[in-house]
Amino acid sequence: MRLGRRPEIAETNLAVLIAQVARRDEAALRVLYERTAPKLFALTLRIVRDRAMAEDVLQDAYLRIWQSAAGYAPEAGQPMAWLVAIARHRAIDLMRRKGEVPMPVTGDDEEDWLSRIADPRDSEAAFLNRDALLSCLGRLEPAQRDCVVMAYCEGLSREELALRYDRPVNTVKTWLHRGLAALRDCLDAAA
């Protein structure tokens, strides 16, 4: 597939680009890729921990984006969140097929990972703003924060988290639900 770049879409926002991709606009896919691939690659590399596999996952993620763009609904959430979810799920699916569980993010590694995927100059990814996200995560109880990060960034299941924290699955489910609600409220207030 040959992807040319049209100047009129160079400054288009991500939601509009996704809508253009839904109409099978290859130039829009190229621009979308150029703007988002570094973040999505950092995310997939963090999960699969192998450069070649991360490249394969990224290619698979953009194929899925091409196929699923018509299903994106801007009112349901930020475009970058939708793209991140696709890439993250593709990476986690690969790890599970291989019988591996992604390693959790801990300590300084967490901050380094967040800084690699957050770009404070990218208004489309404001929800991933490193400082706001770190601040909001810092307001959560430590176990709750760790569960949220491990579940949504590393792909650990509720059952895996329950084993790790020696808590009932329902407790972990509650931590995740409340933690996400608190993060959403905090990030909305920061925006």
SEPABA-106687 format. One record per residue (C-alpha): z, x, y; residue number from 1. Coordinates in steps of 0.05 Angstrom, whole numbers, plus 32768, in hexadecimal, padded with zeros to 4 digits. Layout:
# SEPABA-106687
{zz Z&xx X&yy Y&k NUM}
...
This chain:
# SEPABA-106687
{zz 8000&xx 8000&yy 8000&k 1}
{zz 7FEA&xx 801F&yy 8043&k 2}
{zz 801C&xx 8013&yy 807A&k 3}
{zz 8002&xx 801E&yy 80C0&k 4}
{zz 802E&xx 8019&yy 80FE&k 5}
{zz 801D&xx 7FE8&yy 8135&k 6}
{zz 8039&xx 7FFA&yy 8179&k 7}
{zz 804A&xx 7FB2&yy 818A&k 8}
{zz 807F&xx 7FB0&yy 8153&k 9}
{zz 809E&xx 7FF4&yy 8161&k 10}
{zz 80D7&xx 7FD7&yy 818B&k 11}
{zz 80E1&xx 7F97&yy 8164&k 12}
{zz 8127&xx 7F86&yy 814B&k 13}
{zz 8138&xx 7F87&yy 8101&k 14}
{zz 813A&xx 7F3B&yy 80F9&k 15}
{zz 80F4&xx 7F34&yy 8116&k 16}
{zz 80DC&xx 7F6E&yy 80EA&k 17}
{zz 80F7&xx 7F4C&yy 80AC&k 18}
{zz 80D4&xx 7F0B&yy 80C0&k 19}
{zz 8093&xx 7F33&yy 80C8&k 20}
{zz 809E&xx 7F53&yy 8084&k 21}
{zz 80A6&xx 7F0D&yy 8067&k 22}
{zz 8060&xx 7EFF&yy 8081&k 23}
{zz 8049&xx 7F3E&yy 805B&k 24}
{zz 8041&xx 7F69&yy 8099&k 25}
{zz 803D&xx 7FB0&yy 807D&k 26}
{zz 8044&xx 7FD1&yy 80C2&k 27}
{zz 8085&xx 7FAB&yy 80CC&k 28}
{zz 809E&xx 7FC5&yy 8089&k 29}
{zz 808E&xx 800C&yy 809F&k 30}
{zz 80B5&xx 8003&yy 80E0&k 31}
{zz 80EF&xx 7FE2&yy 80BA&k 32}
{zz 80EF&xx 801C&yy 8089&k 33}
{zz 80EF&xx 8050&yy 80C1&k 34}
{zz 8129&xx 802F&yy 80E4&k 35}
{zz 8155&xx 8020&yy 80A8&k 36}
{zz 8144&xx 8051&yy 806F&k 37}
{zz 8174&xx 8089&yy 8085&k 38}
{zz 81B0&xx 805A&yy 8083&k 39}
{zz 819B&xx 8039&yy 8043&k 40}
{zz 818D&xx 807C&yy 8022&k 41}
{zz 81D2&xx 8096&yy 8036&k 42}
{zz 81F1&xx 8058&yy 8018&k 43}
{zz 81CA&xx 805C&yy 7FD7&k 44}
{zz 81D7&xx 80A7&yy 7FD1&k 45}
{zz 8221&xx 809B&yy 7FDB&k 46}
{zz 8221&xx 806A&yy 7FA1&k 47}
{zz 81F3&xx 808C&yy 7F6E&k 48}
{zz 8205&xx 80D4&yy 7F82&k 49}
{zz 81C0&xx 80EE&yy 7F6F&k 50}
{zz 8189&xx 80F9&yy 7FA1&k 51}
{zz 814E&xx 80E8&yy 7F73&k 52}
{zz 8171&xx 80A9&yy 7F5B&k 53}
{zz 8182&xx 8095&yy 7FA2&k 54}
{zz 8139&xx 809D&yy 7FB6&k 55}
{zz 8125&xx 8070&yy 7F7B&k 56}
{zz 815A&xx 803D&yy 7F8F&k 57}
{zz 8141&xx 803E&yy 7FD7&k 58}
{zz 80FA&xx 8032&yy 7FC1&k 59}
{zz 8111&xx 7FF9&yy 7F96&k 60}
{zz 813A&xx 7FDC&yy 7FD0&k 61}
{zz 80FE&xx 7FDB&yy 7FFE&k 62}
{zz 80D4&xx 7FBB&yy 7FC8&k 63}
{zz 810A&xx 7F85&yy 7FC3&k 64}
{zz 810C&xx 7F7F&yy 800F&k 65}
{zz 80C0&xx 7F75&yy 800E&k 66}
{zz 80C6&xx 7F40&yy 7FD8&k 67}
{zz 8103&xx 7F1C&yy 7FF5&k 68}
{zz 80F8&xx 7F20&yy 8041&k 69}
{zz 80E5&xx 7ED6&yy 8044&k 70}
{zz 812B&xx 7EC6&yy 802A&k 71}
{zz 814F&xx 7EE9&yy 8063&k 72}
{zz 8171&xx 7EB7&yy 8092&k 73}
{zz 8188&xx 7ED6&yy 80D5&k 74}
{zz 81BE&xx 7EA1&yy 80DE&k 75}
{zz 81DE&xx 7EB8&yy 809C&k 76}
{zz 81ED&xx 7EFE&yy 80B5&k 77}
{zz 81D6&xx 7F3E&yy 80D6&k 78}
{zz 8193&xx 7F5A&yy 80BD&k 79}
{zz 81B1&xx 7F9F&yy 80AF&k 80}
{zz 81E7&xx 7F7E&yy 8084&k 81}
{zz 81B1&xx 7F5C&yy 805B&k 82}
{zz 818C&xx 7F9E&yy 8052&k 83}
{zz 81CB&xx 7FC4&yy 8040&k 84}
{zz 81DD&xx 7F8E&yy 800D&k 85}
{zz 8199&xx 7F95&yy 7FEB&k 86}
{zz 819D&xx 7FE1&yy 7FE7&k 87}
{zz 81E6&xx 7FE0&yy 7FD1&k 88}
{zz 81D8&xx 7FAE&yy 7F9A&k 89}
{zz 819C&xx 7FD5&yy 7F81&k 90}
{zz 81C6&xx 8015&yy 7F7E&k 91}
{zz 8200&xx 7FF3&yy 7F5B&k 92}
{zz 81D1&xx 7FD1&yy 7F29&k 93}
{zz 81B4&xx 8016&yy 7F18&k 94}
{zz 81F9&xx 8033&yy 7F0D&k 95}
{zz 820F&xx 7FFA&yy 7EE1&k 96}
{zz 81CF&xx 7FFE&yy 7EB8&k 97}
{zz 81E0&xx 8047&yy 7EAD&k 98}
{zz 8226&xx 8033&yy 7E98&k 99}
{zz 8247&xx 8057&yy 7ED3&k 100}
{zz 8277&xx 803C&yy 7F07&k 101}
{zz 826C&xx 8056&yy 7F4E&k 102}
{zz 82A3&xx 8084&yy 7F67&k 103}
{zz 82D2&xx 8066&yy 7F9B&k 104}
{zz 82D2&xx 807C&yy 7FE3&k 105}
{zz 8314&xx 809C&yy 7FF6&k 106}
{zz 8334&xx 80C0&yy 8030&k 107}
{zz 8307&xx 80EA&yy 805D&k 108}
{zz 82CC&xx 80DC&yy 8030&k 109}
{zz 82D1&xx 8093&yy 8047&k 110}
{zz 82CA&xx 80A7&yy 8090&k 111}
{zz 8291&xx 80D7&yy 8080&k 112}
{zz 826C&xx 80A0&yy 805A&k 113}
{zz 8275&xx 806E&yy 8092&k 114}
{zz 825C&xx 809F&yy 80C6&k 115}
{zz 821D&xx 80AC&yy 809D&k 116}
{zz 820A&xx 8062&yy 8099&k 117}
{zz 8220&xx 804E&yy 80DF&k 118}
{zz 81F6&xx 805E&yy 811B&k 119}
{zz 8219&xx 8049&yy 815C&k 120}
{zz 81D5&xx 804A&yy 8180&k 121}
{zz 81B9&xx 8014&yy 8151&k 122}
{zz 81C9&xx 7FD0&yy 816F&k 123}
{zz 81B0&xx 7FAE&yy 812F&k 124}
{zz 81E6&xx 7FD1&yy 8108&k 125}
{zz 821F&xx 7FC3&yy 8138&k 126}
{zz 8248&xx 7FA6&yy 80FF&k 127}
{zz 8246&xx 7FEB&yy 80DF&k 128}
{zz 825D&xx 800E&yy 811F&k 129}
{zz 8287&xx 8046&yy 8103&k 130}
{zz 82C0&xx 8042&yy 8135&k 131}
{zz 82C6&xx 7FF7&yy 8134&k 132}
{zz 82C2&xx 7FF5&yy 80E8&k 133}
{zz 82F5&xx 802D&yy 80DF&k 134}
{zz 8323&xx 800B&yy 8111&k 135}
{zz 831E&xx 7FC8&yy 80EE&k 136}
{zz 8327&xx 7FE7&yy 80A9&k 137}
{zz 8364&xx 800B&yy 80C4&k 138}
{zz 8384&xx 7FC8&yy 80D4&k 139}
{zz 8383&xx 7FB2&yy 808C&k 140}
{zz 83BB&xx 7FC1&yy 805B&k 141}
{zz 83A9&xx 8002&yy 8036&k 142}
{zz 83A0&xx 7FE2&yy 7FF1&k 143}
{zz 8378&xx 7FA9&yy 800F&k 144}
{zz 834C&xx 7FD9&yy 8037&k 145}
{zz 833F&xx 8005&yy 7FFA&k 146}
{zz 832D&xx 7FC8&yy 7FD0&k 147}
{zz 82FC&xx 7FAF&yy 8005&k 148}
{zz 82DB&xx 7FF4&yy 800B&k 149}
{zz 82D7&xx 7FFF&yy 7FC0&k 150}
{zz 82BD&xx 7FB9&yy 7FB2&k 151}
{zz 8289&xx 7FB4&yy 7FE9&k 152}
{zz 8274&xx 7FFC&yy 7FF1&k 153}
{zz 827D&xx 8017&yy 7FAB&k 154}
{zz 8270&xx 7FD9&yy 7F82&k 155}
{zz 82B2&xx 7FD6&yy 7F5B&k 156}
{zz 82BE&xx 7F91&yy 7F3D&k 157}
{zz 82FE&xx 7F69&yy 7F47&k 158}
{zz 8311&xx 7F79&yy 7F00&k 159}
{zz 8308&xx 7FC4&yy 7F0B&k 160}
{zz 8332&xx 7FC0&yy 7F4B&k 161}
{zz 8368&xx 7F98&yy 7F27&k 162}
{zz 836D&xx 7FCF&yy 7EF3&k 163}
{zz 836E&xx 8006&yy 7F27&k 164}
{zz 83A5&xx 7FE5&yy 7F50&k 165}
{zz 83CA&xx 7FC6&yy 7F15&k 166}
{zz 83C6&xx 7F81&yy 7F34&k 167}
{zz 83AD&xx 7F3E&yy 7F1B&k 168}
{zz 8363&xx 7F30&yy 7F29&k 169}
{zz 8377&xx 7EF4&yy 7F54&k 170}
{zz 83A0&xx 7F22&yy 7F81&k 171}
{zz 8364&xx 7F50&yy 7F8A&k 172}
{zz 8338&xx 7F14&yy 7F98&k 173}
{zz 8369&xx 7EFE&yy 7FCE&k 174}
{zz 836C&xx 7F45&yy 7FEC&k 175}
{zz 8320&xx 7F46&yy 7FF0&k 176}
{zz 831A&xx 7F01&yy 800D&k 177}
{zz 834F&xx 7F0D&yy 8042&k 178}
{zz 8337&xx 7F53&yy 8050&k 179}
{zz 82F0&xx 7F3D&yy 805D&k 180}
{zz 8307&xx 7F04&yy 8089&k 181}
{zz 8332&xx 7F34&yy 80B2&k 182}
{zz 82F9&xx 7F66&yy 80B7&k 183}
{zz 82C9&xx 7F30&yy 80CD&k 184}
{zz 82F9&xx 7F18&yy 8103&k 185}
{zz 8307&xx 7F5F&yy 811B&k 186}
{zz 82BE&xx 7F73&yy 811E&k 187}
{zz 82AB&xx 7F32&yy 8141&k 188}
{zz 82E1&xx 7F40&yy 8175&k 189}
{zz 82C7&xx 7F88&yy 817D&k 190}
{zz 827F&xx 7F72&yy 8187&k 191}
